[in-house]
Amino acid sequence: MTHIIIADYIYTPEGFQENLAVAFTHIIKEIDTLDILKAKYPHANIIQTAEHCVLYPGFINTHVHLEFSANKTALKYGSFMPWLDSVIEHREALVGKCDNEIMRRECDTMLRSGITTFGAISSFGNELEVCEETPQRVVFFNELIGSNAQYADMLYGDFMERVKVSMSCQKSSRITPAIAIHSPYSVHPIILQKAVNVAKEHTLPLCTHFLESQAEREWLEHGKGELKGFFEKYFKTSTPVTNIQEFMYAFDRYPTHFTHCVQANKAELEYLAQKGHSIAHCPRSNRYLGCGRLAIETLSLPYSVATDGLSSNDSLNIFDELRAALMLHHQVPIEKLANTLINAITTNAAEILGINSGKIEVGKLADFAVVTLPEMPKRKEEIALWSILHTKEVSEVYIGGEKYI
Ligand SMILES: [Zn+2]
């Protein structure tokens, strides 16, 4: 079945276009005027959106932890180390409390904010069932953790089991299996390299948390600071398993999505750029955990904007995240920033996750989010800004050409 959708504005790689319509099945067939498309596809189902609507490609949240969706006030916000301590204290209870119903609700929150694809970072595999059922495309990042050489093999074995299970879901759902490395301080270099090799061998998307906090930087650089006490207390060790350079080098030959990077310096960011990597920028998470601000205006590598999990956020609504980004990055002219942020959650994010979406272009998957503006924008160059400021929930969502909202 072919559909033709018409909106006042369509967000295309050439900017916001007027007087156009899009013909699609599960993919985008053609973009032209309504008259031409009607003549070409006389039996097509015509979808007329409401007044003042903008048709966007479906939004993409590259980094979320669904398993921590039960957190409301259990975890301590404000500063990284007290937060990490509170994670250790409440993790079991939070993960135990987080049933499928809670995770389903959060997938729905994302859907209603226009998210048609998300990257789920999975520590235990608990959210797999929900991710199989959810209408969205899910890049399922099986996370590897384990810094102690003694237990590393066992943890790696468990990790590989989860990778295999997610690979077997590929055919019957919209899941893409993928690999996540927890962080430089929590993964032993030997199993790290093995996991990177698995990603490379099966061309699986790969991501890692990197230089999120000042404490992480101090520990990796000098073996000192707040993380030292943490490792002595919980892991009976007082030296880091790797350093910043060695960790970065491990990803040299495989493009990786580095999450946070707030504490990375100019040289490190340049190195990541040179190796073809990208960044997941999580503005609210960084603010809530007192990690600082990633200077996105000076980045020379592609980045996405992501919510992170409810373990360090208050909602998984992507528009809440974009509004926070507008406030946090007050250095950047607001109109320009609004356009950059929309690009980050569409074109950039799709390229980073290797999903054939993120653009309204012939041949791309028919994933759309329809935003209804409160009135016709007075100036075309402000559409991205008004979309971000005035949208709590989108009006319509299509994934693979099917309507879900
Ligand atoms: Zn994270």
Boltz pocket constraint, residues with backbone or C-beta under 6 A from the ligand:
constraints:
  - pocket:
      binder: B
      contacts: [[A, 63], [A, 65], [A, 121], [A, 209], [A, 259], [A, 308], [A, 309]]
      max_distance: 6.0
